[in-house]
């Protein structure tokens, strides 16, 4: 990928030469479609799995019941119920789907790619944005 000039990299998608940002890889814009594709594959594998166990970050050994797109992780029944009912998880609720809903709605990669991700500040990518447009996730500002 890197040829000669270590400040330039060729885009793996369009092959255009791109200047590497001063803060390195963290300075590149997020490829939400590829990120969604990875999530989609994980979800499809979970739906096909007979056991649907040990696919989530919870320490309990329970069946997977849902997926939180904000956590980027599968949820057991208890964690899923906590996500959708607890006031502390309010900002996760619109990002959380049960596996039954995912199956019933026939979630496709295009639908998944259009779901809002977690907006990050352009100037401080390690910070989750507190203010942003909910329609397009644009103009993110951290506080």
N, CA, C and O atoms as a GROMACS GRO file, in nm:
protein
  572
    1UNK      N    1   0.081  -0.119   0.000
    1UNK     CA    2   0.000   0.000   0.000
    1UNK      C    3   0.086   0.126   0.000
    1UNK      O    4   0.062   0.216  -0.080
    2UNK      N    5   0.184   0.133   0.088
    2UNK     CA    6   0.269   0.250   0.093
    2UNK      C    7   0.384   0.228  -0.003
    2UNK      O    8   0.454   0.127   0.004
    3UNK      N    9   0.404   0.324  -0.093
    3UNK     CA   10   0.507   0.310  -0.194
    3UNK      C   11   0.600   0.431  -0.191
    3UNK      O   12   0.559   0.540  -0.231
    4UNK      N   13   0.720   0.415  -0.145
    4UNK     CA   14   0.819   0.521  -0.147
    4UNK      C   15   0.795   0.632  -0.046
    4UNK      O   16   0.866   0.641   0.054
    5UNK      N   17   0.697   0.715  -0.070
    5UNK     CA   18   0.666   0.828   0.017
    5UNK      C   19   0.584   0.778   0.135
    5UNK      O   20   0.473   0.729   0.117
    6UNK      N   21   0.639   0.790   0.256
    6UNK     CA   22   0.571   0.737   0.374
    6UNK      C   23   0.463   0.830   0.428
    6UNK      O   24   0.399   0.799   0.528
    7UNK      N   25   0.443   0.945   0.363
    7UNK     CA   26   0.336   1.037   0.404
    7UNK      C   27   0.210   1.016   0.321
    7UNK      O   28   0.109   1.082   0.343
    8UNK      N   29   0.217   0.924   0.224
    8UNK     CA   30   0.106   0.903   0.131
    8UNK      C   31   0.070   0.755   0.131
    8UNK      O   32   0.157   0.668   0.141
    9UNK      N   33  -0.058   0.726   0.120
    9UNK     CA   34  -0.107   0.588   0.112
    9UNK      C   35  -0.210   0.581   0.000
    9UNK      O   36  -0.282   0.678  -0.024
   10UNK      N   37  -0.217   0.468  -0.066
   10UNK     CA   38  -0.320   0.450  -0.169
   10UNK      C   39  -0.446   0.394  -0.104
   10UNK      O   40  -0.440   0.298  -0.028
   11UNK      N   41  -0.557   0.456  -0.135
   11UNK     CA   42  -0.686   0.410  -0.082
   11UNK      C   43  -0.711   0.269  -0.134
   11UNK      O   44  -0.699   0.244  -0.254
   12UNK      N   45  -0.746   0.175  -0.045
   12UNK     CA   46  -0.771   0.038  -0.089
   12UNK      C   47  -0.898   0.024  -0.173
   12UNK      O   48  -0.917  -0.078  -0.239
   13UNK      N   49  -0.984   0.125  -0.171
   13UNK     CA   50  -1.109   0.118  -0.247
   13UNK      C   51  -1.093   0.181  -0.384
   13UNK      O   52  -1.121   0.117  -0.486
   14UNK      N   53  -1.048   0.309  -0.389
   14UNK     CA   54  -1.042   0.381  -0.517
   14UNK      C   55  -0.901   0.394  -0.572
   14UNK      O   56  -0.884   0.440  -0.685
   15UNK      N   57  -0.800   0.354  -0.496
   15UNK     CA   58  -0.658   0.359  -0.535
   15UNK      C   59  -0.604   0.502  -0.548
   15UNK      O   60  -0.494   0.522  -0.600
   16UNK      N   61  -0.679   0.601  -0.503
   16UNK     CA   62  -0.631   0.739  -0.504
   16UNK      C   63  -0.526   0.756  -0.395
   16UNK      O   64  -0.538   0.699  -0.287
   17UNK      N   65  -0.421   0.834  -0.425
   17UNK     CA   66  -0.320   0.861  -0.324
   17UNK      C   67  -0.373   0.962  -0.225
   17UNK      O   68  -0.427   1.066  -0.263
   18UNK      N   69  -0.358   0.931  -0.097
   18UNK     CA   70  -0.412   1.014   0.009
   18UNK      C   71  -0.300   1.048   0.106
   18UNK      O   72  -0.221   0.961   0.144
   19UNK      N   73  -0.294   1.173   0.146
   19UNK     CA   74  -0.197   1.218   0.246
   19UNK      C   75  -0.234   1.159   0.381
   19UNK      O   76  -0.350   1.167   0.422
   20UNK      N   77  -0.140   1.099   0.451
   20UNK     CA   78  -0.165   1.045   0.584
   20UNK      C   79  -0.176   1.162   0.681
   20UNK      O   80  -0.087   1.247   0.686
   21UNK      N   81  -0.285   1.168   0.759
   21UNK     CA   82  -0.302   1.280   0.853
   21UNK      C   83  -0.189   1.285   0.956
   21UNK      O   84  -0.122   1.184   0.981
   22UNK      N   85  -0.168   1.403   1.013
   22UNK     CA   86  -0.059   1.420   1.109
   22UNK      C   87  -0.076   1.331   1.232
   22UNK      O   88   0.022   1.291   1.294
   23UNK      N   89  -0.202   1.299   1.266
   23UNK     CA   90  -0.224   1.211   1.382
   23UNK      C   91  -0.234   1.064   1.341
   23UNK      O   92  -0.284   0.981   1.418
   24UNK      N   93  -0.188   1.031   1.221
   24UNK     CA   94  -0.182   0.893   1.176
   24UNK      C   95  -0.317   0.836   1.135
   24UNK      O   96  -0.405   0.909   1.089
   25UNK      N   97  -0.333   0.707   1.153
   25UNK     CA   98  -0.453   0.635   1.110
   25UNK      C   99  -0.579   0.691   1.176
   25UNK      O  100  -0.686   0.692   1.115
   26UNK      N  101  -0.566   0.738   1.300
   26UNK     CA  102  -0.682   0.793   1.371
   26UNK      C  103  -0.740   0.915   1.300
   26UNK      O  104  -0.856   0.950   1.322
   27UNK      N  105  -0.662   0.980   1.214
   27UNK     CA  106  -0.708   1.098   1.143
   27UNK      C  107  -0.794   1.070   1.022
   27UNK      O  108  -0.858   1.161   0.968
   28UNK      N  109  -0.797   0.945   0.976
   28UNK     CA  110  -0.880   0.911   0.860
   28UNK      C  111  -1.027   0.910   0.899
   28UNK      O  112  -1.062   0.880   1.013
   29UNK      N  113  -1.112   0.943   0.804
   29UNK     CA  114  -1.256   0.938   0.828
   29UNK      C  115  -1.298   0.792   0.842
   29UNK      O  116  -1.238   0.703   0.782
   30UNK      N  117  -1.401   0.769   0.921
   30UNK     CA  118  -1.453   0.634   0.941
   30UNK      C  119  -1.527   0.587   0.817
   30UNK      O  120  -1.608   0.661   0.761
   31UNK      N  121  -1.499   0.466   0.774
   31UNK     CA  122  -1.571   0.405   0.662
   31UNK      C  123  -1.692   0.333   0.722
   31UNK      O  124  -1.684   0.216   0.758
   32UNK      N  125  -1.803   0.405   0.732
   32UNK     CA  126  -1.921   0.352   0.798
   32UNK      C  127  -1.979   0.231   0.724
   32UNK      O  128  -2.036   0.142   0.787
   33UNK      N  129  -1.965   0.227   0.593
   33UNK     CA  130  -2.017   0.113   0.518
   33UNK      C  131  -1.940  -0.013   0.554
   33UNK      O  132  -2.000  -0.118   0.580
   34UNK      N  133  -1.807  -0.005   0.556
   34UNK     CA  134  -1.726  -0.123   0.593
   34UNK      C  135  -1.750  -0.162   0.737
   34UNK      O  136  -1.758  -0.281   0.770
   35UNK      N  137  -1.762  -0.062   0.824
   35UNK     CA  138  -1.791  -0.090   0.964
   35UNK      C  139  -1.925  -0.161   0.977
   35UNK      O  140  -1.939  -0.256   1.054
   36UNK      N  141  -2.024  -0.115   0.901
   36UNK     CA  142  -2.156  -0.178   0.902
   36UNK      C  143  -2.150  -0.320   0.847
   36UNK      O  144  -2.220  -0.409   0.895
   37UNK      N  145  -2.066  -0.340   0.746
   37UNK     CA  146  -2.052  -0.472   0.687
   37UNK      C  147  -1.997  -0.571   0.790
   37UNK      O  148  -2.044  -0.685   0.797
   38UNK      N  149  -1.900  -0.529   0.869
   38UNK     CA  150  -1.844  -0.615   0.974
   38UNK      C  151  -1.953  -0.649   1.076
   38UNK      O  152  -1.968  -0.764   1.116
   39UNK      N  153  -2.031  -0.547   1.119
   39UNK     CA  154  -2.140  -0.571   1.214
   39UNK      C  155  -2.244  -0.664   1.154
   39UNK      O  156  -2.296  -0.752   1.222
   40UNK      N  157  -2.276  -0.644   1.027
   40UNK     CA  158  -2.375  -0.726   0.959
   40UNK      C  159  -2.333  -0.873   0.958
   40UNK      O  160  -2.414  -0.962   0.985
   41UNK      N  161  -2.206  -0.898   0.926
   41UNK     CA  162  -2.156  -1.035   0.922
   41UNK      C  163  -2.163  -1.097   1.062
   41UNK      O  164  -2.203  -1.213   1.076
   42UNK      N  165  -2.125  -1.021   1.166
   42UNK     CA  166  -2.132  -1.073   1.302
   42UNK      C  167  -2.276  -1.109   1.339
   42UNK      O  168  -2.301  -1.213   1.399
   43UNK      N  169  -2.370  -1.024   1.302
   43UNK     CA  170  -2.511  -1.048   1.334
   43UNK      C  171  -2.563  -1.170   1.258
   43UNK      O  172  -2.633  -1.254   1.315
   44UNK      N  173  -2.530  -1.180   1.129
   44UNK     CA  174  -2.575  -1.293   1.049
   44UNK      C  175  -2.519  -1.424   1.104
   44UNK      O  176  -2.589  -1.526   1.106
   45UNK      N  177  -2.394  -1.424   1.148
   45UNK     CA  178  -2.335  -1.544   1.208
   45UNK      C  179  -2.408  -1.581   1.336
   45UNK      O  180  -2.430  -1.699   1.363
   46UNK      N  181  -2.444  -1.481   1.415
   46UNK     CA  182  -2.518  -1.509   1.539
   46UNK      C  183  -2.656  -1.565   1.509
   46UNK      O  184  -2.703  -1.655   1.580
   47UNK      N  185  -2.720  -1.514   1.406
   47UNK     CA  186  -2.854  -1.564   1.371
   47UNK      C  187  -2.848  -1.708   1.321
   47UNK      O  188  -2.942  -1.784   1.343
   48UNK      N  189  -2.739  -1.746   1.255
   48UNK     CA  190  -2.726  -1.882   1.203
   48UNK      C  191  -2.676  -1.980   1.308
   48UNK      O  192  -2.689  -2.101   1.293
   49UNK      N  193  -2.620  -1.927   1.415
   49UNK     CA  194  -2.562  -2.013   1.518
   49UNK      C  195  -2.673  -2.086   1.593
   49UNK      O  196  -2.773  -2.026   1.632
   50UNK      N  197  -2.654  -2.216   1.613
   50UNK     CA  198  -2.752  -2.294   1.689
   50UNK      C  199  -2.746  -2.260   1.837
   50UNK      O  200  -2.849  -2.254   1.904
   51UNK      N  201  -2.628  -2.239   1.886
   51UNK     CA  202  -2.611  -2.216   2.030
   51UNK      C  203  -2.639  -2.071   2.069
   51UNK      O  204  -2.704  -2.046   2.170
   52UNK      N  205  -2.591  -1.976   1.989
   52UNK     CA  206  -2.604  -1.834   2.019
   52UNK      C  207  -2.554  -1.804   2.161
   52UNK      O  208  -2.620  -1.733   2.237
   53UNK      N  209  -2.440  -1.859   2.194
   53UNK     CA  210  -2.381  -1.837   2.326
   53UNK      C  211  -2.239  -1.781   2.310
   53UNK      O  212  -2.178  -1.791   2.204
   54UNK      N  213  -2.191  -1.723   2.415
   54UNK     CA  214  -2.054  -1.671   2.421
   54UNK      C  215  -2.023  -1.574   2.308
   54UNK      O  216  -1.908  -1.566   2.265
   55UNK      N  217  -2.120  -1.501   2.260
   55UNK     CA  218  -2.095  -1.403   2.154
   55UNK      C  219  -2.111  -1.260   2.205
   55UNK      O  220  -2.121  -1.166   2.127
   56UNK      N  221  -2.112  -1.245   2.335
   56UNK     CA  222  -2.134  -1.111   2.389
   56UNK      C  223  -2.035  -1.083   2.501
   56UNK      O  224  -1.970  -1.173   2.552
   57UNK      N  225  -2.026  -0.956   2.538
   57UNK     CA  226  -1.930  -0.914   2.638
   57UNK      C  227  -1.973  -0.940   2.781
   57UNK      O  228  -1.895  -0.916   2.873
   58UNK      N  229  -2.093  -0.988   2.802
   58UNK     CA  230  -2.145  -1.015   2.936
   58UNK      C  231  -2.072  -1.135   2.996
   58UNK      O  232  -2.033  -1.228   2.925
   59UNK      N  233  -2.054  -1.132   3.128
   59UNK     CA  234  -1.985  -1.243   3.194
   59UNK      C  235  -2.077  -1.363   3.216
   59UNK      O  236  -2.031  -1.471   3.254
   60UNK      N  237  -2.207  -1.343   3.193
   60UNK     CA  238  -2.301  -1.454   3.210
   60UNK      C  239  -2.294  -1.545   3.087
   60UNK      O  240  -2.263  -1.500   2.977
   61UNK      N  241  -2.324  -1.670   3.107
   61UNK     CA  242  -2.322  -1.765   2.996
   61UNK      C  243  -2.467  -1.788   2.952
   61UNK      O  244  -2.525  -1.894   2.974
   62UNK      N  245  -2.524  -1.685   2.890
   62UNK     CA  246  -2.664  -1.690   2.848
   62UNK      C  247  -2.675  -1.675   2.697
   62UNK      O  248  -2.582  -1.631   2.630
   63UNK      N  249  -2.791  -1.712   2.646
   63UNK     CA  250  -2.816  -1.699   2.502
   63UNK      C  251  -2.816  -1.552   2.462
   63UNK      O  252  -2.858  -1.465   2.538
   64UNK      N  253  -2.770  -1.526   2.342
   64UNK     CA  254  -2.773  -1.390   2.287
   64UNK      C  255  -2.918  -1.353   2.259
   64UNK      O  256  -2.993  -1.431   2.201
   65UNK      N  257  -2.957  -1.233   2.301
   65UNK     CA  258  -3.094  -1.187   2.280
   65UNK      C  259  -3.102  -1.062   2.195
   65UNK      O  260  -3.208  -1.030   2.141
   66UNK      N  261  -2.991  -0.990   2.181
   66UNK     CA  262  -2.995  -0.865   2.105
   66UNK      C  263  -2.857  -0.815   2.071
   66UNK      O  264  -2.756  -0.880   2.099
   67UNK      N  265  -2.856  -0.698   2.009
   67UNK     CA  266  -2.731  -0.635   1.967
   67UNK      C  267  -2.743  -0.486   1.990
   67UNK      O  268  -2.844  -0.425   1.955
   68UNK      N  269  -2.639  -0.426   2.049
   68UNK     CA  270  -2.635  -0.281   2.068
   68UNK      C  271  -2.531  -0.225   1.971
   68UNK      O  272  -2.413  -0.259   1.979
   69UNK      N  273  -2.577  -0.138   1.880
   69UNK     CA  274  -2.487  -0.080   1.782
   69UNK      C  275  -2.399   0.028   1.842
   69UNK      O  276  -2.298   0.065   1.783
   70UNK      N  277  -2.437   0.078   1.957
   70UNK     CA  278  -2.353   0.177   2.026
   70UNK      C  279  -2.239   0.107   2.099
   70UNK      O  280  -2.126   0.155   2.100
   71UNK      N  281  -2.269  -0.007   2.160
   71UNK     CA  282  -2.166  -0.087   2.228
   71UNK      C  283  -2.088  -0.173   2.129
   71UNK      O  284  -1.978  -0.220   2.159
   72UNK      N  285  -2.146  -0.195   2.010
   72UNK     CA  286  -2.090  -0.288   1.911
   72UNK      C  287  -2.071  -0.426   1.972
   72UNK      O  288  -1.966  -0.489   1.957
   73UNK      N  289  -2.176  -0.471   2.040
   73UNK     CA  290  -2.166  -0.601   2.106
   73UNK      C  291  -2.303  -0.666   2.119
   73UNK      O  292  -2.407  -0.600   2.118
   74UNK      N  293  -2.299  -0.799   2.130
   74UNK     CA  294  -2.421  -0.875   2.152
   74UNK      C  295  -2.460  -0.866   2.298
   74UNK      O  296  -2.375  -0.843   2.385
   75UNK      N  297  -2.587  -0.884   2.325
   75UNK     CA  298  -2.640  -0.873   2.461
   75UNK      C  299  -2.714  -1.000   2.499
   75UNK      O  300  -2.789  -1.055   2.418
   76UNK      N  301  -2.694  -1.046   2.623
   76UNK     CA  302  -2.775  -1.156   2.673
   76UNK      C  303  -2.914  -1.101   2.707
   76UNK      O  304  -2.937  -0.980   2.695
   77UNK      N  305  -3.006  -1.186   2.747
   77UNK     CA  306  -3.143  -1.143   2.778
   77UNK      C  307  -3.143  -1.035   2.885
   77UNK      O  308  -3.210  -0.933   2.871
   78UNK      N  309  -3.068  -1.057   2.993
   78UNK     CA  310  -3.066  -0.960   3.103
   78UNK      C  311  -3.009  -0.826   3.058
   78UNK      O  312  -3.066  -0.721   3.088
   79UNK      N  313  -2.897  -0.829   2.985
   79UNK     CA  314  -2.836  -0.704   2.938
   79UNK      C  315  -2.925  -0.634   2.836
   79UNK      O  316  -2.934  -0.511   2.837
   80UNK      N  317  -2.991  -0.711   2.749
   80UNK     CA  318  -3.081  -0.650   2.652
   80UNK      C  319  -3.197  -0.581   2.723
   80UNK      O  320  -3.231  -0.467   2.690
   81UNK      N  321  -3.257  -0.648   2.821
   81UNK     CA  322  -3.366  -0.586   2.896
   81UNK      C  323  -3.319  -0.460   2.968
   81UNK      O  324  -3.391  -0.360   2.972
   82UNK      N  325  -3.200  -0.465   3.025
   82UNK     CA  326  -3.143  -0.348   3.093
   82UNK      C  327  -3.123  -0.234   2.993
   82UNK      O  328  -3.154  -0.119   3.024
   83UNK      N  329  -3.071  -0.266   2.874
   83UNK     CA  330  -3.047  -0.165   2.771
   83UNK      C  331  -3.176  -0.093   2.731
   83UNK      O  332  -3.176   0.029   2.714
   84UNK      N  333  -3.283  -0.167   2.715
   84UNK     CA  334  -3.406  -0.106   2.660
   84UNK      C  335  -3.499  -0.049   2.767
   84UNK      O  336  -3.596   0.019   2.733
   85UNK      N  337  -3.472  -0.074   2.895
   85UNK     CA  338  -3.562  -0.025   2.998
   85UNK      C  339  -3.499   0.073   3.096
   85UNK      O  340  -3.570   0.153   3.157
   86UNK      N  341  -3.369   0.069   3.114
   86UNK     CA  342  -3.305   0.151   3.216
   86UNK      C  343  -3.278   0.292   3.165
   86UNK      O  344  -3.230   0.310   3.054
   87UNK      N  345  -3.309   0.392   3.247
   87UNK     CA  346  -3.289   0.532   3.209
   87UNK      C  347  -3.142   0.565   3.183
   87UNK      O  348  -3.111   0.652   3.102
   88UNK      N  349  -3.052   0.496   3.251
   88UNK     CA  350  -2.909   0.520   3.230
   88UNK      C  351  -2.865   0.481   3.090
   88UNK      O  352  -2.763   0.530   3.041
   89UNK      N  353  -2.939   0.395   3.025
   89UNK     CA  354  -2.904   0.347   2.891
   89UNK      C  355  -2.987   0.415   2.783
   89UNK      O  356  -2.997   0.365   2.671
   90UNK      N  357  -3.047   0.528   2.816
   90UNK     CA  358  -3.137   0.597   2.722
   90UNK      C  359  -3.070   0.624   2.587
   90UNK      O  360  -3.132   0.609   2.482
   91UNK      N  361  -2.943   0.664   2.591
   91UNK     CA  362  -2.875   0.693   2.465
   91UNK      C  363  -2.838   0.567   2.387
   91UNK      O  364  -2.792   0.576   2.273
   92UNK      N  365  -2.858   0.449   2.446
   92UNK     CA  366  -2.834   0.322   2.376
   92UNK      C  367  -2.964   0.266   2.317
   92UNK      O  368  -2.959   0.182   2.227
   93UNK      N  369  -3.079   0.312   2.366
   93UNK     CA  370  -3.206   0.248   2.332
   93UNK      C  371  -3.238   0.252   2.183
   93UNK      O  372  -3.289   0.155   2.129
   94UNK      N  373  -3.209   0.363   2.115
   94UNK     CA  374  -3.238   0.367   1.972
   94UNK      C  375  -3.134   0.292   1.890
   94UNK      O  376  -3.148   0.278   1.768
   95UNK      N  377  -3.029   0.244   1.956
   95UNK     CA  378  -2.923   0.168   1.890
   95UNK      C  379  -2.930   0.019   1.922
   95UNK      O  380  -2.843  -0.057   1.879
   96UNK      N  381  -3.033  -0.023   1.996
   96UNK     CA  382  -3.042  -0.161   2.043
   96UNK      C  383  -3.158  -0.234   1.976
   96UNK      O  384  -3.271  -0.184   1.974
   97UNK      N  385  -3.130  -0.351   1.921
   97UNK     CA  386  -3.233  -0.434   1.858
   97UNK      C  387  -3.226  -0.575   1.915
   97UNK      O  388  -3.118  -0.626   1.944
   98UNK      N  389  -3.342  -0.636   1.930
   98UNK     CA  390  -3.344  -0.777   1.970
   98UNK      C  391  -3.315  -0.862   1.846
   98UNK      O  392  -3.339  -0.818   1.734
   99UNK      N  393  -3.264  -0.982   1.867
   99UNK     CA  394  -3.239  -1.071   1.753
   99UNK      C  395  -3.369  -1.103   1.681
   99UNK      O  396  -3.370  -1.119   1.559
  100UNK      N  397  -3.479  -1.112   1.757
  100UNK     CA  398  -3.609  -1.137   1.693
  100UNK      C  399  -3.646  -1.023   1.599
  100UNK      O  400  -3.695  -1.047   1.489
  101UNK      N  401  -3.622  -0.898   1.642
  101UNK     CA  402  -3.650  -0.782   1.556
  101UNK      C  403  -3.561  -0.782   1.433
  101UNK      O  404  -3.606  -0.751   1.323
  102UNK      N  405  -3.434  -0.818   1.452
  102UNK     CA  406  -3.341  -0.823   1.340
  102UNK      C  407  -3.389  -0.926   1.238
  102UNK      O  408  -3.386  -0.900   1.117
  103UNK      N  409  -3.432  -1.043   1.286
  103UNK     CA  410  -3.483  -1.147   1.195
  103UNK      C  411  -3.613  -1.102   1.129
  103UNK      O  412  -3.630  -1.119   1.009
  104UNK      N  413  -3.705  -1.045   1.207
  104UNK     CA  414  -3.836  -1.006   1.155
  104UNK      C  415  -3.827  -0.892   1.054
  104UNK      O  416  -3.902  -0.888   0.957
  105UNK      N  417  -3.735  -0.800   1.078
  105UNK     CA  418  -3.722  -0.683   0.989
  105UNK      C  419  -3.631  -0.712   0.871
  105UNK      O  420  -3.612  -0.626   0.785
  106UNK      N  421  -3.575  -0.830   0.866
  106UNK     CA  422  -3.485  -0.869   0.757
  106UNK      C  423  -3.379  -0.761   0.736
  106UNK      O  424  -3.367  -0.704   0.627
  107UNK      N  425  -3.303  -0.735   0.841
  107UNK     CA  426  -3.201  -0.631   0.835
  107UNK      C  427  -3.100  -0.666   0.726
  107UNK      O  428  -3.040  -0.774   0.727
  108UNK      N  429  -3.082  -0.575   0.633
  108UNK     CA  430  -2.986  -0.592   0.524
  108UNK      C  431  -2.866  -0.503   0.552
  108UNK      O  432  -2.869  -0.418   0.641
  109UNK      N  433  -2.760  -0.523   0.475
  109UNK     CA  434  -2.641  -0.440   0.492
  109UNK      C  435  -2.673  -0.294   0.464
  109UNK      O  436  -2.619  -0.206   0.531
  110UNK      N  437  -2.761  -0.266   0.368
  110UNK     CA  438  -2.797  -0.128   0.338
  110UNK      C  439  -2.873  -0.064   0.453
  110UNK      O  440  -2.849   0.052   0.487
  111UNK      N  441  -2.965  -0.139   0.514
  111UNK     CA  442  -3.038  -0.086   0.630
  111UNK      C  443  -2.942  -0.063   0.746
  111UNK      O  444  -2.952   0.037   0.817
  112UNK      N  445  -2.850  -0.155   0.764
  112UNK     CA  446  -2.755  -0.144   0.873
  112UNK      C  447  -2.663  -0.024   0.852
  112UNK      O  448  -2.633   0.049   0.946
  113UNK      N  449  -2.619  -0.004   0.729
  113UNK     CA  450  -2.530   0.108   0.699
  113UNK      C  451  -2.599   0.242   0.720
  113UNK      O  452  -2.533   0.342   0.749
  114UNK      N  453  -2.731   0.244   0.706
  114UNK     CA  454  -2.804   0.370   0.723
  114UNK      C  455  -2.838   0.399   0.868
  114UNK      O  456  -2.884   0.509   0.900
  115UNK      N  457  -2.817   0.301   0.957
  115UNK     CA  458  -2.845   0.325   1.099
  115UNK      C  459  -2.741   0.421   1.154
  115UNK      O  460  -2.625   0.416   1.116
  116UNK      N  461  -2.783   0.509   1.245
  116UNK     CA  462  -2.687   0.606   1.299
  116UNK      C  463  -2.581   0.538   1.382
  116UNK      O  464  -2.611   0.457   1.471
  117UNK      N  465  -2.457   0.570   1.354
  117UNK     CA  466  -2.347   0.520   1.435
  117UNK      C  467  -2.326   0.612   1.553
  117UNK      O  468  -2.404   0.704   1.576
  118UNK      N  469  -2.224   0.588   1.626
  118UNK     CA  470  -2.191   0.676   1.738
  118UNK      C  471  -2.108   0.790   1.682
  118UNK      O  472  -1.993   0.768   1.642
  119UNK      N  473  -2.162   0.911   1.679
  119UNK     CA  474  -2.086   1.022   1.623
  119UNK      C  475  -1.968   1.059   1.711
  119UNK      O  476  -1.979   1.063   1.834
  120UNK      N  477  -1.857   1.086   1.650
  120UNK     CA  478  -1.735   1.123   1.721
  120UNK      C  479  -1.696   1.266   1.681
  120UNK      O  480  -1.727   1.311   1.571
  121UNK      N  481  -1.630   1.334   1.772
  121UNK     CA  482  -1.582   1.469   1.744
  121UNK      C  483  -1.474   1.462   1.637
  121UNK      O  484  -1.386   1.376   1.643
  122UNK      N  485  -1.480   1.553   1.537
  122UNK     CA  486  -1.379   1.554   1.431
  122UNK      C  487  -1.242   1.595   1.485
  122UNK      O  488  -1.139   1.547   1.436
  123UNK      N  489  -1.240   1.682   1.585
  123UNK     CA  490  -1.114   1.731   1.640
  123UNK      C  491  -1.058   1.640   1.749
  123UNK      O  492  -0.937   1.638   1.772
  124UNK      N  493  -1.144   1.565   1.815
  124UNK     CA  494  -1.104   1.476   1.924
  124UNK      C  495  -1.171   1.340   1.903
  124UNK      O  496  -1.268   1.309   1.973
  125UNK      N  497  -1.123   1.259   1.808
  125UNK     CA  498  -1.192   1.135   1.771
  125UNK      C  499  -1.211   1.035   1.885
  125UNK      O  500  -1.293   0.945   1.875
  126UNK      N  501  -1.135   1.051   1.993
  126UNK     CA  502  -1.152   0.961   2.106
  126UNK      C  503  -1.276   0.997   2.188
  126UNK      O  504  -1.320   0.920   2.273
  127UNK      N  505  -1.334   1.116   2.162
  127UNK     CA  506  -1.453   1.163   2.236
  127UNK      C  507  -1.581   1.140   2.157
  127UNK      O  508  -1.587   1.166   2.037
  128UNK      N  509  -1.682   1.091   2.226
  128UNK     CA  510  -1.814   1.078   2.166
  128UNK      C  511  -1.877   1.216   2.163
  128UNK      O  512  -1.871   1.291   2.261
  129UNK      N  513  -1.938   1.251   2.051
  129UNK     CA  514  -2.000   1.382   2.036
  129UNK      C  515  -2.124   1.393   2.122
  129UNK      O  516  -2.204   1.300   2.131
  130UNK      N  517  -2.139   1.506   2.185
  130UNK     CA  518  -2.258   1.534   2.266
  130UNK      C  519  -2.361   1.613   2.186
  130UNK      O  520  -2.481   1.602   2.210
  131UNK      N  521  -2.314   1.692   2.090
  131UNK     CA  522  -2.402   1.772   2.006
  131UNK      C  523  -2.380   1.734   1.860
  131UNK      O  524  -2.267   1.738   1.812
  132UNK      N  525  -2.486   1.696   1.791
  132UNK     CA  526  -2.474   1.660   1.650
  132UNK      C  527  -2.613   1.656   1.588
  132UNK      O  528  -2.713   1.648   1.658
  133UNK      N  529  -2.616   1.662   1.456
  133UNK     CA  530  -2.743   1.653   1.384
  133UNK      C  531  -2.787   1.507   1.383
  133UNK      O  532  -2.713   1.420   1.337
  134UNK      N  533  -2.907   1.478   1.434
  134UNK     CA  534  -2.954   1.340   1.440
  134UNK      C  535  -2.992   1.286   1.302
  134UNK      O  536  -3.000   1.164   1.284
  135UNK      N  537  -3.015   1.374   1.205
  135UNK     CA  538  -3.052   1.330   1.071
  135UNK      C  539  -2.931   1.274   0.997
  135UNK      O  540  -2.939   1.167   0.936
  136UNK      N  541  -2.820   1.347   1.002
  136UNK     CA  542  -2.704   1.305   0.923
  136UNK      C  543  -2.579   1.280   1.006
  136UNK      O  544  -2.474   1.248   0.950
  137UNK      N  545  -2.588   1.294   1.138
  137UNK     CA  546  -2.472   1.280   1.227
  137UNK      C  547  -2.360   1.377   1.193
  137UNK      O  548  -2.244   1.350   1.220
  138UNK      N  549  -2.396   1.491   1.133
  138UNK     CA  550  -2.296   1.588   1.092
  138UNK      C  551  -2.275   1.692   1.201
  138UNK      O  552  -2.354   1.702   1.294
  139UNK      N  553  -2.169   1.768   1.188
  139UNK     CA  554  -2.133   1.875   1.281
  139UNK      C  555  -2.115   1.824   1.424
  139UNK      O  556  -2.163   1.888   1.517
  140UNK      N  557  -2.047   1.711   1.443
  140UNK     CA  558  -2.031   1.661   1.580
  140UNK      C  559  -1.937   1.749   1.661
  140UNK      O  560  -1.832   1.792   1.613
  141UNK      N  561  -1.976   1.775   1.785
  141UNK     CA  562  -1.896   1.857   1.876
  141UNK      C  563  -1.892   1.786   2.010
  141UNK      O  564  -1.995   1.748   2.065
  142UNK      N  565  -1.772   1.767   2.063
  142UNK     CA  566  -1.763   1.707   2.196
  142UNK      C  567  -1.768   1.818   2.300
  142UNK      O  568  -1.741   1.934   2.270
  143UNK      N  569  -1.802   1.782   2.420
  143UNK     CA  570  -1.810   1.882   2.528
  143UNK      C  571  -1.715   1.840   2.639
  143UNK      O  572  -1.705   1.909   2.740
   0.00000   0.00000   0.00000
